């Protein structure tokens, strides 16, 4: 199906940069956008792109505390601490998750982080106002940041701010689907007590991966029971198991909830080559997940879909291909997985990374699975995870496990 897509992008989004050697390298964004351009994304009918504005103080305060925003602004200002206050300043930063190995302070940190949030808000407005069916910010998806502290490479939580903005506009039911290998704890926590927001996450089990949250038994706060849904998958889960779990949980919940808008976070660190996680997906399973979420947005959310990037730390072979597939899927023109990557892009990769670029858009994965409802194996770890989630969350949502 042909869709309208608004892409919020500007080179300044690559300014969200924790420095050399940090896994959240802006190179992954640049390689993605260059690959999408090389395939002609921005020449497609129905695809628009615009330079977003940075989020304002008032927009950031839709989720974050004013004090935290002030600390982020001060930390990235480059101003040295007052004489004799160096130790106190360091302690204050650490209390707010800044100056850590995950979230080191960098110059212009507030401005860069506000730019990422502004891009997600621009894509959100395009969808909410009907300017486009779908809106995308691949630089977004910073789902770990809490109201008063940074966490897990995330300074400002752009999905939470976008959802809070939608609620202010009068949205009554918003679904958030997070397929990052890491649990989207910041977004879940933001709406833990809000029955208007259904958060669904498929992630590696918290016993084996940061942030150590997102158990099947975590289902939402008082008055919002069932609004949080967590599928905690065992390490080494591959394509067939992951897709089986996704289709066993996500479609029935969205069908029952009937969101007015679907927000998704597409961290591609579930890939088998990702250096920080322990899942075993291929590009092809990730592509299948993008397509499934797109389809679900039309089936259950009137086609209103906001999509963001997220994690993903294999910068050359995984992130650019996965997110280029995502953008073309959102445009309604999915790429042939066997398509050759464009020669100029391969030359660009070689120039900036000294690595050989992938030659096709596939890894040859089959991306097939057996449906859970056709029969499940109580001894299989993936099926155990699915059943734990369905038993915990389905009855709270009016569904049979």
C-alpha positions as CSV (number, residue, x, y, z in Angstrom):
1,X,0.0,0.0,0.0
2,X,1.2,3.5,-0.8
3,X,1.4,5.7,2.3
4,X,2.3,9.3,3.1
5,X,5.3,9.6,5.3
6,X,6.9,12.7,7.0
7,X,10.6,12.2,7.9
8,X,12.0,14.6,10.4
9,X,15.7,14.9,9.7
10,X,18.6,17.3,9.9
11,X,22.3,16.8,10.0
12,X,22.3,18.4,13.5
13,X,20.6,15.3,14.8
14,X,24.1,13.7,14.5
15,X,25.2,16.2,17.2
16,X,23.8,13.8,19.8
17,X,27.3,12.5,20.3
18,X,28.8,11.1,23.5
19,X,32.3,11.0,22.0
20,X,34.7,8.6,20.5
21,X,34.3,5.0,21.4
22,X,30.8,5.3,22.7
23,X,28.3,2.8,21.3
24,X,25.7,5.4,20.5
25,X,27.8,6.7,17.5
26,X,26.1,9.2,15.3
27,X,27.7,7.4,12.3
28,X,24.8,4.9,12.4
29,X,22.4,7.8,11.6
30,X,24.5,9.2,8.8
31,X,25.0,5.8,7.2
32,X,21.2,5.1,7.4
33,X,20.2,8.4,5.9
34,X,22.8,8.1,3.1
35,X,21.5,4.6,2.3
36,X,17.9,5.7,2.3
37,X,18.8,8.6,0.0
38,X,20.8,6.4,-2.3
39,X,17.7,4.2,-2.8
40,X,15.7,7.4,-3.6
41,X,13.5,7.7,-0.5
42,X,13.1,11.4,-0.8
43,X,12.0,11.3,-4.4
44,X,9.0,9.1,-3.7
45,X,5.5,10.5,-4.1
46,X,4.0,11.0,-0.6
47,X,7.3,11.3,1.2
48,X,8.1,14.7,2.8
49,X,11.1,15.8,4.8
50,X,11.6,18.9,6.9
51,X,14.2,20.3,9.2
52,X,12.7,20.1,12.7
53,X,13.0,22.7,15.5
54,X,14.4,21.8,18.8
55,X,11.9,21.0,21.6
56,X,11.1,24.0,23.8
57,X,11.4,24.1,27.6
58,X,7.6,23.7,27.9
59,X,7.6,20.7,25.6
60,X,10.5,19.0,27.5
61,X,8.6,19.7,30.8
62,X,5.7,17.5,29.5
63,X,7.7,14.7,31.0
64,X,11.0,16.0,32.5
65,X,11.3,18.1,35.7
66,X,12.5,21.7,35.3
67,X,15.4,21.0,37.7
68,X,16.7,18.2,35.6
69,X,16.5,20.2,32.3
70,X,18.4,23.0,34.0
71,X,21.1,20.5,35.1
72,X,21.4,19.1,31.5
73,X,21.7,22.6,30.1
74,X,24.3,23.6,32.7
75,X,26.3,20.4,32.3
76,X,26.7,20.8,28.5
77,X,27.3,24.6,28.7
78,X,31.1,24.2,29.0
79,X,31.1,26.5,32.1
80,X,33.5,25.1,34.7
81,X,32.2,24.5,38.2
82,X,32.7,27.3,40.8
83,X,36.0,27.1,42.6
84,X,35.7,24.6,45.5
85,X,32.4,23.2,44.1
86,X,34.0,20.6,41.7
87,X,33.2,17.6,43.9
88,X,29.6,18.8,44.7
89,X,29.0,19.4,41.0
90,X,30.1,15.9,40.1
91,X,27.9,14.4,42.7
92,X,24.9,16.4,41.5
93,X,25.5,15.3,37.9
94,X,25.8,11.6,39.0
95,X,22.6,11.9,41.0
96,X,20.9,12.8,37.7
97,X,22.6,10.0,35.6
98,X,25.1,12.4,34.0
99,X,28.9,12.0,33.8
100,X,28.6,8.2,33.8
101,X,30.1,5.8,31.4
102,X,26.7,5.4,29.7
103,X,25.9,9.1,29.7
104,X,29.0,11.2,29.7
105,X,28.6,14.9,29.5
106,X,29.3,16.6,26.1
107,X,29.3,20.1,24.9
108,X,25.9,21.2,23.7
109,X,24.2,18.2,25.3
110,X,20.9,20.0,26.0
111,X,20.7,21.5,22.6
112,X,21.4,18.2,20.8
113,X,19.0,16.3,23.1
114,X,16.3,18.9,22.6
115,X,16.8,18.6,18.8
116,X,16.2,14.8,18.9
117,X,13.0,15.4,20.9
118,X,12.0,18.2,18.6
119,X,12.3,15.9,15.6
120,X,10.0,13.3,17.2
121,X,7.5,16.0,18.0
122,X,7.6,17.3,14.4
123,X,6.8,13.8,13.2
124,X,4.1,13.4,15.8
125,X,2.4,16.7,14.7
126,X,2.4,15.6,11.1
127,X,0.5,12.4,12.0
128,X,-1.9,14.0,14.5
129,X,-2.8,16.8,12.2
130,X,-3.2,14.5,9.2
131,X,-0.4,16.1,7.2
132,X,0.9,12.6,6.8
133,X,-0.3,9.1,7.8
134,X,3.1,8.2,9.2
135,X,5.9,10.2,10.9
136,X,9.5,9.1,11.4
137,X,12.5,10.1,13.5
138,X,15.2,7.5,13.3
139,X,17.3,9.6,15.7
140,X,14.7,9.2,18.4
141,X,13.5,6.3,20.5
142,X,15.5,7.3,23.6
143,X,13.3,5.3,25.8
144,X,15.4,4.9,29.0
145,X,15.5,8.5,30.3
146,X,13.4,9.2,33.4
147,X,11.7,12.4,34.5
148,X,14.7,13.5,36.5
149,X,17.7,11.6,35.3
150,X,19.5,10.3,32.2
151,X,19.9,6.6,31.7
152,X,21.2,4.1,29.1
153,X,22.5,6.6,26.5
154,X,19.2,8.6,26.8
155,X,19.1,12.2,28.1
156,X,15.6,13.3,27.1
157,X,12.8,10.7,26.6
158,X,11.4,11.7,23.2
159,X,8.7,9.0,22.9
160,X,7.4,9.8,26.4
161,X,7.3,13.5,25.5
162,X,5.5,12.8,22.2
163,X,2.9,10.6,23.9
164,X,2.4,13.2,26.6
165,X,1.9,15.9,23.9
166,X,-0.7,13.7,22.1
167,X,-2.6,13.3,25.4
168,X,-2.6,17.1,25.8
169,X,-4.1,17.3,22.3
170,X,-7.0,15.1,23.4
171,X,-5.9,11.6,22.4
172,X,-7.7,9.0,24.5
173,X,-5.9,5.8,23.5
174,X,-2.3,5.5,22.5
175,X,-0.4,2.3,22.0
176,X,3.4,2.1,22.3
177,X,5.2,-0.9,20.9
178,X,8.9,-1.3,21.7
179,X,11.0,-3.9,19.9
180,X,14.4,-2.8,21.2
181,X,16.4,-5.6,22.9
182,X,16.4,-3.4,26.0
183,X,13.2,-2.8,28.0
184,X,11.7,0.6,27.4
185,X,11.6,1.4,31.1
186,X,11.4,5.2,30.9
187,X,8.3,5.1,28.6
188,X,6.6,2.4,30.7
189,X,7.3,4.3,33.9
190,X,5.9,7.6,32.5
191,X,2.5,6.0,31.9
192,X,2.5,3.3,34.5
193,X,-0.6,4.7,36.1
194,X,-2.3,6.0,32.9
195,X,-4.9,3.6,31.3
196,X,-5.0,5.8,28.2
197,X,-1.5,4.5,27.2
198,X,-0.8,0.8,26.4
199,X,2.9,0.0,26.4
200,X,4.0,-3.3,25.0
201,X,7.7,-4.3,25.0
202,X,9.5,-7.3,23.5
203,X,13.0,-7.4,25.0
204,X,15.7,-9.6,26.3
205,X,15.0,-11.0,29.7
206,X,15.9,-8.5,32.5
207,X,18.0,-11.1,34.3
208,X,20.6,-10.9,31.4
209,X,20.4,-7.3,30.1
210,X,20.2,-3.7,31.2
211,X,18.0,-2.1,32.6
212,X,17.0,-5.2,34.6
213,X,13.2,-4.4,34.3
214,X,10.3,-5.6,32.2
215,X,9.1,-8.8,33.7
216,X,5.9,-10.4,32.6
217,X,4.4,-9.7,36.0
218,X,4.9,-5.9,35.5
219,X,1.4,-4.9,34.2
220,X,0.8,-1.3,35.3
221,X,-0.2,0.6,38.4
222,X,-3.5,1.1,40.3
223,X,-6.3,2.0,38.0
224,X,-4.2,1.1,34.9
225,X,-3.8,-2.7,35.4
226,X,-2.9,-4.3,32.1
227,X,-1.7,-1.1,30.5
228,X,1.9,-2.4,30.7
229,X,2.7,-5.6,28.8
230,X,6.2,-7.2,28.8
231,X,7.5,-10.1,26.9
232,X,10.8,-11.0,28.5
233,X,12.6,-13.3,25.9
234,X,15.4,-15.6,26.8
235,X,18.9,-14.8,25.6
236,X,19.7,-16.3,22.2
237,X,16.1,-16.1,20.9
238,X,16.3,-16.1,17.1
239,X,14.0,-15.1,14.2
240,X,11.4,-17.8,14.5
241,X,11.0,-17.5,18.3
242,X,10.9,-13.7,18.3
243,X,8.4,-13.4,15.5
244,X,6.3,-16.1,17.2
245,X,6.3,-14.2,20.4
246,X,5.5,-10.9,18.7
247,X,2.5,-12.3,16.8
248,X,1.2,-14.1,19.9
249,X,1.0,-10.9,22.0
250,X,0.9,-7.7,20.0
251,X,-1.9,-8.1,17.4
252,X,-4.5,-9.3,19.9
253,X,-3.8,-6.5,22.3
254,X,-3.9,-3.8,19.7
255,X,-7.1,-5.3,18.3
256,X,-8.7,-5.1,21.8
257,X,-7.3,-1.7,22.7
258,X,-8.1,0.1,19.4
259,X,-5.6,2.9,19.7
260,X,-6.1,6.2,18.0
261,X,-2.4,6.3,17.2
262,X,0.4,3.7,17.3
263,X,3.9,4.8,18.4
264,X,6.7,2.3,17.9
265,X,10.4,2.2,18.9
266,X,12.5,0.1,16.5
267,X,15.8,-0.5,18.2
268,X,17.7,-3.0,16.1
269,X,20.0,-4.2,18.8
270,X,18.1,-7.5,18.7
271,X,20.4,-8.5,15.9
272,X,22.8,-11.4,16.3
273,X,25.8,-9.2,15.6
274,X,24.9,-6.5,18.1
275,X,27.8,-6.1,20.5
276,X,25.7,-5.2,23.6
277,X,22.9,-7.7,23.5
278,X,22.3,-11.5,23.4
279,X,19.4,-11.9,20.9
280,X,19.9,-13.6,17.6
281,X,17.7,-11.9,15.0
282,X,18.6,-11.2,11.4
283,X,17.9,-8.1,9.3
284,X,15.1,-10.2,7.7
285,X,13.2,-10.8,10.9
286,X,13.6,-7.1,11.8
287,X,12.2,-6.2,8.4
288,X,9.3,-8.6,9.0
289,X,8.6,-6.8,12.3
290,X,8.6,-3.4,10.7
291,X,6.1,-4.7,8.1
292,X,3.9,-6.2,10.8
293,X,3.8,-3.0,12.9
294,X,3.0,-1.0,9.8
295,X,0.1,-3.3,8.9
296,X,-1.2,-3.2,12.5
297,X,-1.2,0.6,12.4
298,X,-3.6,0.4,9.5
299,X,-5.7,-2.4,10.9
300,X,-6.1,-0.9,14.4
301,X,-5.0,2.7,14.6
302,X,-6.6,4.2,11.5
303,X,-3.1,4.3,9.8
304,X,-1.7,6.8,12.3
305,X,1.8,5.7,13.0
306,X,4.7,7.4,14.7
307,X,8.0,5.5,14.4
308,X,11.4,6.1,15.9
309,X,14.8,4.5,16.0
310,X,16.4,3.4,19.2
311,X,19.3,1.1,20.1
312,X,21.5,-0.6,17.5
313,X,25.2,-0.7,17.9
314,X,26.5,-2.6,14.8
315,X,26.8,0.6,12.8
316,X,27.7,-0.6,9.3
317,X,26.0,-3.9,8.5
318,X,22.9,-3.7,10.7
319,X,21.5,-0.3,11.6
320,X,21.6,1.3,8.1
321,X,19.9,-1.7,6.5
322,X,17.3,-2.3,9.2
323,X,16.2,1.3,9.4
324,X,16.3,1.9,5.6
325,X,13.9,-1.1,5.4
326,X,11.8,0.6,8.1
327,X,11.6,3.9,6.2
328,X,10.7,2.4,2.9
329,X,8.1,0.2,4.7
330,X,6.6,3.3,6.2
331,X,6.5,4.9,2.8
332,X,4.5,1.9,1.5
333,X,7.3,0.9,-0.9
334,X,9.1,-1.9,0.9
335,X,12.5,-2.7,-0.6
336,X,13.3,-6.0,-2.2
337,X,15.4,-7.7,0.4
338,X,17.7,-9.0,-2.3
339,X,18.2,-5.6,-3.7
340,X,21.9,-4.7,-4.1
341,X,23.1,-1.8,-1.9
342,X,23.9,1.2,-4.2
343,X,27.5,1.4,-5.3
344,X,27.9,5.1,-4.2
345,X,26.8,4.1,-0.7
346,X,29.2,1.3,-0.5
347,X,32.0,3.7,-1.5
348,X,30.9,6.1,1.2
349,X,31.0,3.4,3.8
350,X,34.5,2.4,2.8
351,X,35.6,6.0,2.9
352,X,34.3,6.9,6.3
353,X,34.7,3.5,8.1
354,X,37.4,1.6,6.2
355,X,35.0,-1.4,6.3
356,X,33.5,-3.3,3.4
357,X,29.8,-2.5,3.2
358,X,27.1,-5.1,2.9
359,X,26.3,-5.9,-0.8
360,X,22.6,-6.7,-0.4
361,X,19.7,-5.7,1.8
362,X,19.2,-9.2,3.2
363,X,21.1,-11.8,5.2
364,X,19.0,-14.6,3.7
365,X,16.9,-15.1,6.8
366,X,13.6,-16.8,6.2
367,X,11.7,-14.7,8.8
368,X,9.1,-17.5,9.2
369,X,7.5,-18.8,12.4
370,X,4.9,-21.2,13.6
371,X,1.8,-19.5,15.1
372,X,1.6,-19.8,18.9
373,X,-2.2,-20.3,18.8
374,X,-1.7,-23.4,16.7
375,X,-0.1,-25.1,19.6
376,X,2.7,-24.3,22.1
377,X,5.4,-26.3,23.8
378,X,5.3,-25.8,27.6
379,X,9.0,-26.9,27.8
380,X,10.2,-24.3,25.2
381,X,11.7,-21.2,26.8
382,X,10.2,-18.8,24.3
383,X,6.8,-20.3,24.7
384,X,7.2,-20.1,28.5
385,X,7.9,-16.4,28.1
386,X,4.9,-15.9,25.9
387,X,2.6,-17.8,28.2
388,X,3.8,-15.8,31.2
389,X,3.0,-12.6,29.5
390,X,-0.4,-13.8,28.2
391,X,-1.4,-15.1,31.7
392,X,-0.3,-11.9,33.4
393,X,-1.7,-9.3,30.9
394,X,-4.4,-10.8,28.7
395,X,-7.1,-11.2,31.3
396,X,-6.5,-7.6,32.5
397,X,-7.2,-6.5,28.9
398,X,-10.4,-8.7,28.5
399,X,-8.6,-11.5,26.6
400,X,-8.2,-15.2,27.2
401,X,-4.6,-16.3,27.8
